[in-house]
Amino acid sequence: MKKVFFALILSFFVTKPAFCDSLEEYEKECLSFIKAPEVVVSSAYGKLRYRFDKDEAFLRQETEKKFRDAGEDMPKDFTPIGLTKVRDIFDFNLTVGQIEVSKGYVCLYPEKIDVRLEYYMPTIYILKGLAEGTCQYDLAVRHENTHMQIYIEALDYFLPILKREAEGLFGKIGVKAALPQNAQATAKALNEAYLKTIQKKVDAWHTEVEEEQMKLDSLENYMMENLLCKKIDGAEEE
């Protein structure tokens, strides 16, 4: 889920600089008056919930979807006993300021960049009827908690990277000059330019996180976990 907010702040500063020949010159003039935007990057993990009311059909359906989204097939004869569902929300808000430069032109520039990444309603499902205290129950809880820990650590790791990326955009994208009648459209174009770069970074991060999660859900890991429980159950029967 993505939320994008856009605000245009109209504030005029009248100057009388030297003659300008192009939009690039007006933009250079603009940069001599303004400072880099304030950048605020924040996050939230969401409140983790545990649910024990879903049957095998639900877990199988949702697990198969998870594998399909990752471009993989769920292992045959696999019976899901747990599932972690997390939705990440990306909010982007660019506040655009405006000043007047030479010859009636205006300059649109970023005043503040707000970026927020959060997990929405993270939920761990444990198979309905799975007896607490059994190896399978403990295995499911431990496995799904590991998934959640990966999500948390991935967000903690990525947040400073995202902040540095957002702070560096001003030097790459800068500002835009336009005639007054084109100010609103130009401000939207500026917003889109900043958003597009940040969105690309967030999408790449999301893909990397899901790839890491699928390593935990590999066939080899499932076989190892199931073998562990068979050995434990066998030892208890002896």
N, C-alpha and C positions, 0 to 999 in steps of 0.2 A: 504494500500500500504506500502511496506517495502523496504527500500534500505539498503544494507549492504556493507560496504566498508572495505577492508583489505589491510594493508600496512606492509611490512617487511623491517625494517631498519637494515642493516648489519653493526655492529660495534664490533670490537674484542678487548678483554682485556685479555692479557695472564697472567696467574697466576701459582704458583707452590705450591699448598696446600698439605696437608697430603693425604695419600692414601684413596681412596673412594671405597666402595664395591658395591654400587647400584645407580640407577638413583635418588633415594630419597636423597642420600648423595650428589650427584652432584647438585641437586636442592637446598639443604640447603647451599651448598657452594655459589651458585649463589645468594641466598637471602642475603648473608653477604656482597655483593658488590653493590646491586641495591637498589633503593628506591621505594616506592609505586608510582603507575602511577598517572599522572595528570588526573583529571576527570572533564570534561566539559559537563554540561547538559543545554540545551537551549530549547526554545519553541517559538511558534508564533500562534496567533489566526487566522490569515488570514483576508482578507478584506471582511466584510459581505456585501452581495448583497440582494436586494429585487426585486422580479419579480412578475408582475401582469398579465402575458400573458398566463398562463396555465389554461386549462379548467378542469371541474370536472372529466373527464375520466382520465386525466393525474394524478391529485391528488389522485384519488381512486387507480389507479394502483400502484403508488409509496407508498401510505400509506399501502396498503395491503402487499406489499413487506416488509415494515418496521415491520409490525406485524408478518409476517412469519419468518423473521430473528430472532425475539425475541421468536419464538416458540408459538405464540399466534394467535388467529383469530380476525380479525377486527370486531367490534360490528356490528350486522345486522342493516340495515336501517340507517347506519351512512353515512352522506354526508360530506366529508372532505372540509373544506373551507380554510385550511392553511397547510403548510408542511415545516419542516426545514430539510435540507440535509447538513450533514457535513461529510467529509472524514478525518480521522486522519492518518497522515503519520509518520512512525517511521524510523528514520535514525540511523544507528549504524556504528561506525568506530573505529577499534582497531589498534593502531600502535604498532607493535611488534619489540622489539630490540633483539639483539643477542650478547652474549659474549662467549668467550672460557673459559672453566673450565678445570678440570683435565683430563689427559690422552686422549687428543684430542676430548673430548666431548664439545658440545656447549649447552648453556642455552638460551631458548627463553622466553622472559618476556614482559609484557605489559608496554609500555612507556606512552601511552596516550589513554584514553577512551573518545570518543565523542558520546553523545547520544542527539538526537533531536526529539521532538514531536511537531507536528504542525497540525493545521486544514487547509485543502485545500479547497478553494473556498466555504466557508460556505454560504448557500443561503436559504433565507426565501421566500416561494411561498405563495401568497395570491390569492384566487380564482378569475379568470378573471371575470370582470363585477360586482364584489361585490362593492356596492356603499360606497364610503368613507364617514365616519361620522355616518354610521348605527351601531347598536349594534353588528351585526354579523361581520362587518368589524373590529371594535375596538376589539372585542373578539378574532378574528383570529390573529391580530397583537400582542396583549398582550400575547396570548397563545404561539405563535411561538417565541417571544422575550424571554419568560421564558425558553423555550427549549435552546435557545442560551446562556442565562445566566448560565444555569446548565452546559453546555459544558465549558464555560470559568472558572467558579469556580472549576469545577472538575480538569481542567488542572493546575490551580494555586495550588490546594491542593496537587496534585500528584507529581508535579515537585520536591520539596525537598525530598519527600519519594524516588523517583527514584534516586536522587543524592546520598542519603545515601546508597541505595542498590548497586549502581555502585561502590561507594567507599569501600564498605565492601567485594566486590568480590575478591580483591587481597588476603585478609586473608583466603578466602575459597578455591579459585582455585589456586592462586599462579603462579608458573612458570613451565616450562617443559624442561627437559634435553633430549638430543638426540645426535646421531652421526651426523657429518656434512652432510653426504649424505641424512639424513632424516630431515634436518632442515626445509625445506619448508613445508613438510607434517605436521611436528610437530607444526609449527607456525599456520597452518590452523586449526589444532585440538585445539590449545589454543584459537584461535579466536572463534571457534564454541562453546567452553565451556563457554566463557564470554557472547557471544551473546544469547545462549540458556536460560541462567538464566534471563537476562534482558528482552528477548522476552516474557518469561512466566509472568513476572511481568506486562509488558505492556498489554498483552492479558487479564489478570485478571482485570486490571484497566478498559479496554475498556468494558468488560462485565458488570462491576459494573455501569459504566456510563449509558449504554443503559438500564439497569434494572431500574435505577432512572428515566430515560426519560419516560419509559413505565408507571410509576406511574402517571405521568402527563396526559398520554393518556389512562387512565383507563376508563371503561364504567361509573363508578360513577362520575368521574370528568367531562366527556362529558355531562352527564345528568344534572349535577349541572350548568354547563356553559350555556347550551341550555335553562334551566329553567329560568336562570337569564335574558336572552334576551327576553324570552316570557313575563316575568313580566314587563320588561322595555318597550317593544313594546305595551303591553296592557295598561300600565299607560299613554303612549303618546297618544293612541287612545281615551282615556276617556276625 
